[in-house]
């Protein structure tokens, strides 16, 4: 008998104390569940600057599901303390694990305390009249469930948010004076470079530009000047673009002008007199200034900081330009925090695979939802100002008709005799309009004028054009889509092609399904995605079918010898550079 009593001895707790512990734990748990539920449905927990944006897409749903599970366990196991102990430990650990990738450490600690405290109280009440071996068994069951749950969560995360295709073999370059660099805003005589300087104490940064860096550098006085006073490379020799001060945060921008058309240049960043020979070196080819044949690559939708082999495949095509039509990252930032956007740009541009592409090929980029705000974000996004500010600071973009300080990021540019028009489908979106009236009028004028002055007009719309009503697409704005379709008809625009992303698929329509005006006049459409996200389809139907998947991109190749017609080829590719679909047409 004494042996049995000794085996029963755990933490001494009286019957009245056990009753108090149970009721205290029940009330505590109920209050915690109410608080977590209300936060999940309203403001949410504060986000960490390095939060996992992909998990952010399911955060609210997971939080509410775990709260419901805890409430169910509390009710169903009203008198079964052991069940509640296991449930609270598992649910609290699940919420903490989710929060560890999304929120500051203090939030994670509070969640652990909030759920483990009542679990401990339930355990103390339960163990008072249980054999010691039962307590050990309960501990082993709980530990086993935690291990199985963590492994299962890891597998689930990889399935939902992990890489979709093999990793790039591109080596990661060491950091000397520059963290990252990329170029854009290319014309036939100029380009722009943005870079992030690594050293916090750096004072100035300059750019060395030349056709051949083995040439002897010219002196500063000999170098021609651009309209803003910058030193420009115009004759193939080496020229130093005037140094700029390095601001807090380290982001600097240069514009190089006076260059030769259709010429490849190399640039190097010089920080406080030291030339970076690693991440601060890139190449740009200026655009042709007349009839020319070229290829432009396009895609969208990559997990933040992706190292997918698809970026190697794009670089291997040596395109004239790479267009990213949105979801450059999956930050899903839903707060007005410029630093969070800066951190996501750092994640993307420090990726070995992506940075190698951006150092070799200039970029044109407009956002979609996940790199602008939360899922399906519009003009009411809390992150709107921060997104616009960070874009202007970090991205080598073309002139923005909406203004240089704060405004939508729609833009246009020309390669040879082809006009590219890029839409901002997020930051002006409301329930009544996808683009907003100002951008809509600009787009109508741009399409009409470009169709008269150029051999081909390429309209980049990040969201799908073809589809029925509803969803995150033009289908939810049928009146605005019809207005544009009728404008295209009325203006006699017959040399238009659309490039799009968003949907995680490759798809081509030859114009069979893209006509929404009075006469049904239509244009070809190429969907190109996903860079590194699981496959899905959206919209349609598409005359040439849809190919969902990750590790995919598209190309538009223009054959223009100056005579009519111009031949255009649309194609979709995977990370192994295998062509999955294509369509060739001619425009008058």
N, C-alpha and C positions, 0 to 999 in steps of 0.2 A: 504493500500500500504506500509506504513512504517513497519507494522508487517511482510509483506512478505519479505521486504528488510532485516529486522533484522534476519528473518529465513534463508536468503541467506548468511548471514555473517559467514564466517569461518576464514581461514587464508587469509588475503588480498594478492592477487597476480594479477599483471597487465597482460594484454593480451600478451605483448611482453615477459614478464618474464615466462609466462606459456609456450610459444613456445620454449623458451630457455631451460626450464626444460625438456620438452618432448625430444628435440633433444639431450640434454646432457645425459638423462637417456637411450635413445636408443643406443648412442655411447658407454656409460659405459657398458650397458648390453652386447652389442656385443663383446666388449673387454674381459669382464669377461668370456663369453661363450667360446671364442677362447682359453683363458688361461686354463680354466678348461678342455676343450676338449683335448688340446695338452698334458697337464699333465697326463690325464687319459690314453692317448695312448702311452705315453713314460715313464718317470721316476716315475710318480705318486706323491702323496703327502707324506711327511715324516711320517713314521709309529710310533705310540706310543708303548712303551715297553709292555703295557697291552692290545694291540689291539685285537679285536675280529677276530680271524682267519677265522671263518666260514663266516662272512660278507665279509672278504677279498676275498673269492672265487667269489663273485658276484660284488665286488666293481666297477670294470671297466665298466661292463655292465650297472649297475645302474647309474653310473655317466654319461655315454654317453646317456642313455635314457632320463635322466632329462635335460641334455643340449639340446638334440633334442626337448624336450617338450617346454623348455623355448624359443628356437629359433622359433618354430612354433607359440607359443603364441604371440611373438613379431611381427611376420609377419602378422598373421591372424587378430590380434587385433590392427592393426596399429593406428586406430583412436578411439579405445575403451580402454581408459586408465584404467577403472575399472577392466576389464578382465585381463589386464597385471598386475595390482597391486596384484590381487588374485593369479595369476599364479606365479609371482616372489616370493611372500611370501611363497607359498606352496613348490615351487621347492627349494628355498633357505633353507627352514626349513628341507626339505627332505635330501638335501646334508649335512646340518649341523648335522642332526640326525645320518646319516650314518657315518660321520666323527667323531662324538663324541665317537664311539666305536672303531675307527681305528687310529685316528691321535691326535697329541698333542692339547691342548686347544687353542693355538695360531692359528692353522689352522681352527678350528671350528669358532673362533671369526672372522677371515678374511672372511670366507664364508658367515657368517651372515651379516657382513657389506657390502660385495660385492653385495648381492642380495637385502637387505633391503634398501640400499641407493637409487638405481633407483626406487624401489617400492614407496618410500617416495616422490621422485621427480614426478613420474607419479600421485600420489595421490594429491599433491599440485596443479598440473596443472588441474587435473580433478575437484577438489572441488571448484574452484573459482566461478563457475557459477551454482553450485548445491545447492539445499536446504539442511539445516543442517540434516534433517531426512535421506536424501540420504547417507550422510557421515556415519551416525550411522548405517544404513542398510548395507553399504559396510563393515564396521568394524565387524558387527555381522556375515555376510556371511563368511568373512575371518576367524574369530575366530571359527565358526562352522566347516568350512572345515578343519582347523588345528586339531580340536578335533577328528573329524571323521577319518582324515588321520592318526593321531597318533594311534588311537585304531586299525585301519585296519593294520597299519604296525606292531603293536604288535602281532596281530593274524597271520599275514603272517610270521613273524619271528619265532613264536612258531611252525608253521606248517613246515617250511623249516629247522629250526636249533634247535628247542627245543627238550626236552626229548622224546624218542620214546616208553618208557615203564615206569612202576612205579618206584618211587624213593626208594633207599635202606633205610632200617630202622636202619642201623649201626650207632651208635652214634659217634659224632666227639670227639676225645680225646683231652684233653687240652695240650697245649705246655708247657713242663718243660724246658729241655735243648736242645731238638732235634725237628726240624720241621718235618723231614721225614726220613725214612730208608727203604731200600730194599736190597735183597740179590740175588746173581746169581753166574755165573761161577762155579757151583757146579761140583765136581767130586766125586769119591768114598772115597776120603780122605781129601777134602778141600772145601772151599767156600769163596766167597768174599762178603763184605758188603760195601755199600755206604750210607752215611748219610749227612744231612745238619744240622749243629749246629745253634741253634737259636740266641745265644748271640753274638753280634758283638765283645765283648771284651774277648771271650773265647780264652784260650791259647793252651790247649791240649785236646785231646779226646782219650779214650782207649775203648777196647771192652772186655767184660767179656763173656766167652763161657763155657757152660757145658751141660752135659746130664741132670743133676739135680742140679738146683741152690740152693737147700737146703743143698748140700754138703759143707764141709768146704773148703775154698779156699786154694790153695797151695801157697807157697811163690814164688816170682819171680825167685829165684835161682833154685828152684826145677823144674821149668817148662821147658819142652823140646823146642828146638828152631827149627824154620823152616828155609828154605834155604836163606831167606832174613833177618834173624835175629829176625823174629817175634816169640812171645811166642805162642806155639800151644797147643791145648787141645787134649790129646791122651789117657787119662785113665778114663774119666768120671768125674773127679774132676773139680773144677772151676779154670780156668786159665785166667790171664789178658794178653790180646794181647797188646804189647808195645804201649804206647801213641804216637800219631802223632800230629804234630803241626796243628792248625786250620788256614788255609789260609784266605785271604780276600775272601769273598763269602761264607765261611763256609762249603765247600764240602770236606769231608774226606773219605778215603778208607782204608779198612783193608783186608788182606788175611789171612785166618786161615787154617793151614795145620796140618798134622799128625793125622787126625781124623779116627774114625772107619767107615767102610762101612755100608751103609743101617741103619744109626742111626740118630735119631732126636736129634738136639741140640737147646738149647735156647741161645740167645745172648742179652746182654744189653749194651747200650752205657753209658760210664762214662765221664763226661765233667768236667775238673778241679777238679777231685776227687768226684764229685756228680753223683750218679747213676740215670739215667732217668728211671722212672717207668711207663711212658706213651707211647709216640710215639717212644721212643728209644728201645723198646723191640720187638724181633722177634724170629721166629723159622725157622730152616732149617733141612731137612733130607738129609744126604749124599746119593749118588747114590749107588746101589748095584755094586759089582765088578765081577759078573758072571751072569749066567742065572737067570732071575727074571721076574716076572709079575708086571706091573705097568701101570698107566694111565697118560698121558700128555694132558693138556688142551691147546687149541689154539683159538685165535680170533683176530680181528682187527677192527679199525674204530670206535673211540669214540669221541664224542664232548669234547672239552677241559674241563677238570675237572669234567667229568661226575660223577654223583652220582647214576647211574642206579643200579637196583636190580640184574642185570646180574652178577655183580662182587661178590655178595653174593652167587649166585648159583655156580659160578666157585669155590669159596673158599669151599663151601659145598661138592664139589666132592673130596676134599683133594688130588689133583693130585700131582704126583712126581715133576712136573714142570709146569709152565704156560708160553707159548710162545705167545708173542705179535708180529704179523707179519706185523705191520705197522699202521700208522695213530694213534699212541698213543695219539696224540692230533691233533687239526686242527689249528695250529698256522699259517700255510701258510706264513711263514717268507721268504721274498724275498730280504733281505738285509744282509750284512755281519756283524751281530751284535750278539755276543755270549750272551750278557745279555738278549736278547729277548728269546733265546732258554732256558737259565737258568730259566727265569720266567715261561715258559710253563712247564718245568719239575716240578717246584714248584706247579703250578696249578694242575697237574696230581697227584703228590705224596702227596699233602695235602688233596686231596679228601678223605672223611671219608670212603666211600665204597672201593675205590681203595687201599688206604693205608692199610686197614685191610687185603685185599688180599695179598698185597706185603709183609706185615709183617709175613704172615702165609705160603706163598708159594714162592719159588725162581723163578726168571724170566730169560728168554732168550728173547732178543728183537732185531729186526732189523727194520729199518724204511721203510716207503713207501713215497709217495710224500708230503702229507700235513704236516707231522712232520719232513720232511727234507728241504722242500722249498715251492714254490708255487705249484699250481695244475699242475700235469704232469711234474714236475721239473726233470732235468737231470744233467749231468756233468757241464753244463754251468750255473747252478744256482748261483746267486750272494751270496747265503747263504751257499754255499758248505763248505767253510773252517770253518765257525762258527758252522755249524751243526756237522761236524766231531769233532771239538774241544769240544763242549758241550757234545757230546755223550761220549767221552773218559773220561770226567771229572765226569759226573753224573751217568753213567750206569755201573752196575756190570757185565761187559761183559767177554766173553772168550778171549783167545789170538787171536789177529787179524793178520792174515798172511800178510796183506798189510802194516803193520808197526804200531808202537805205537804212532807216532807223528801226521801224517796226511796221510790218505789213506782210502780206502773203508773199510766197516765194516763186510765183510763176515767172517764166523767163523764156527767151527765144534766142536762137543763134543760127548761123549759116555755115554749111560745109559745101564748098564748091557751088553748085546750083541747087542745093537742097536746104530747105528751111526746116529747122526742128523747133517745135513749140511744146513746152513743158508746162503742165497744169499743176496747181496746188489744190488737191481735192480734200484737204482737211481743215486748214486754219480759217477758212471763210464759210465752212459748211454749217448750215442750220437745218431745221426741219423743213423749211420751204425751198432751200436752194443748196445745191452741191458746191457751186463755185462762188456764189455771191454775185450781185449785179455788176459790180465794177470789173471783176475778173471775166465775167461772162461777156461783157461788151468788148473788153480787150481781146478776148479769144476770137470773137466773131470778126473783129477788124483785122486781127493778125492772120487768120486763116484766109480771109478774102484777099488781102493784099499779097500774101505770100504765094497764093495759087496763081496770081497774075505775073509775079516777078520771078518765080522760081520754077524749075522743072518738076520738082516734087516737094510735097509738104508732109512732114512726119509729125503727127500729133502724139505726144506721150501723155496718156491718161493712166495714172497708177491703178485705178479701180476698173473692173470690167464694164464694158459698154453693152455687150450683148447679154440679154437675159430678160426674164419676166419680172413682174413687180415684186418688190421686197428685197431684203438682203442688203448687204453693204456694197452697193454698186449703183450704176446709173439706173438700174431697174426701179430703185426707190424714188427716183426723180423723173418720172415719165414725161412730165410737161417740159422740163428743162431739156431733156434729151430730144424731145420732138422739136423744140425751138431751135436747137443747134442743127438737127438733121434738116429742117426746112431752110435754115440759113445756108447750109452747104448746097442744097438744091438751088435756091434762089440766086446764089452767087456764082453758080455754074462751076463749082469746084469739082474737078474730075481727076485731080492728081494727088489725092490724099490717101495716106495709110496711117493706121493707128498702132502704136505699141503700148502694151499694158502689162501689169504685174499683178500683185495682190493674191490672186488665186495660185495655189501651189501646183502649177501644171504648165506644160507646154500645150499650146493650142493655136490653130490657124483657121481663120474663116476667110474665104475668098470674096466675100461681099454678099454671099447668099443670104445671110441672116442679120446683117448690120444696118439695114435700111429702116429708119423710123420716121421718115418724112412722108409727105403726101404722095409722091411718086414711087417711094421705095428705093430711090437711088442710094447706093451703098458704097463701101470702100473696104479694102482688105484690113484684117486685124490679126496681129500677132500677140499672143500672151506668152510671156517668158518668166518662169519661176519654177520651182523654188531653189534658191542657192543652197540653203542648208536647213530645211524644215520638212516635216513629213508631207507627203503628197495629199492633195485634195482637189476637187473640181468645183467650179463656180460658174454660173451663167450658162450660156449656150442656147441652142446647139451650135456646133462649129463644123464647117464643111469638111475639114481635114482631120477632125477628131481631137480629143484631148488626152494628154499623157501626164497624169499626176506623178509627182515624185520630187525628191531632193537631188541636189547636185546637177541642176539643169540651168541652161541659159539660152538666149536667142541671139540671132544676128540679122541685120538688114544689110544687104550688099547692093550697092548702086553701081550700074555700068552706064557711064555717061561720057560719050565722045564728043558732045556738043551738038549732035543732031538728034532729031526725034525719030522714034520714041526712045525714052529712057527705060532700061530694063532693071527691074527690082526683084531681088530674091530674098524671101523670108525663110528662116530656117531655125530649127530647135535642136539643141545638142545636150549631151550629158557630160559628166566629168571625164569620161574616157575619150572625148572628142568624137563620139559616134553621133551621126546625124539621125535624129528620130523622126523628123518630118520637115517638109519644105514646100514652098509654093513660089512660082515665078510668074510675074506679070509685067506688062508694059504700060507706061503712061504716055499720053500724047505730048 
